[in-house]
Amino acid sequence: YDKGREGAPGFDALKEALKEYGPDKAAAIPGVDADAIRSVARAFAGASSRLLCLTINDSENSKGLNTALAAADLVALSGSGPEALQMPAEYANTIGMFEAGVRPDFGPGHRPADVKGLDLAGMVYDEATPIRALYVMGENPVISFPDSRRVEQFIGNKLEFLVVQDIMMSETAALADVVLPAASWSEKEGTLVGSAGIPQKAIKCIPETGSSVPDWKIFRNLARAMQKDMGMGDLAQVQEEIQKSIDFKFATSDYKVQFVPAAQEGGEVPDDEYPLRMVTGILMQHSGSLTTISKSLGSVVSDAYIQINPADAERCGVADEHYVSVRSRRGEAFLKARVTDEVPEGMLFVPAHFPHARVNSLTFPSANGDSPVVAVTVALATSAFGE
């Protein structure tokens, strides 16, 4: 490593934390060869220049934020600068929203210090939440948020008023007091800001459908209905305001190295009642839950399922194509089994795209930005289907 980093904040803590993660232990976690780790480490450390790239899946796996911290520590330890670490934002406009101030706590310079926002956990999962009214845009919490039954309880028991602004009547919109029909990406123009911080123009392709309205216009009309003037009457004025208030240039020359140790976290620990680990993830054919309404994509993958190792399937009395009950400490879901050696023994994989499967009734929210490993049990679901 670069000896010049030894005096940086957090270096000693990182050094201490790494003592228990030798090549042999590190190799056992993902099930790879320890010599392969040594070989890659030598190649990375000895390279004249480095570029460490993470895919979008780093925010979809069981480690979340810790993956990003570990990657940053590695780059800094090698002596490289922040440009040597490339991490794509989860969605096209994530960086743009972040820079515009759409985040829980902005810090000095973004808004008054006495105004504090709440993150997802503080709004939905905290029993003492002060939230009594919620405005949801382009999201379907009842399906896509972890521990979805708890989300439904929050909406039914805590909220006094729910507004949903979306392009379709989702499961969450069906529970709303007011539904505002928004235009889809192809029915409006605007600007997206990708991971590189470059504003990109979005061009309107087709007229708005039915009563749908572009998002910015919904805000403007709501302000007018409440007899408030936003000072922006058309899209050009909105874009001009954005350009004035946000600097999309990301400086990398003026930075300070700081190490933040990241522990290996395994999620829920299986026990006699819930002996299997379940991970959820994305499929190549789908993105979120919206693509499941596509007939073309549905002809390729049309339904939810679990992938289960043959040894686990035999112990659970499950055969390929059987419908099974999957239970966690939070709920139950009924899915079709696919017996395969693509998943290791003791582990299940479940795609989380299909709303009717209610896979997120099994999961739990994480403060670490991850998709946690969930302890579950599997059993043949004959009575649930009237067999």
Disulfide bonds with the S-S distance in Angstrom:
none
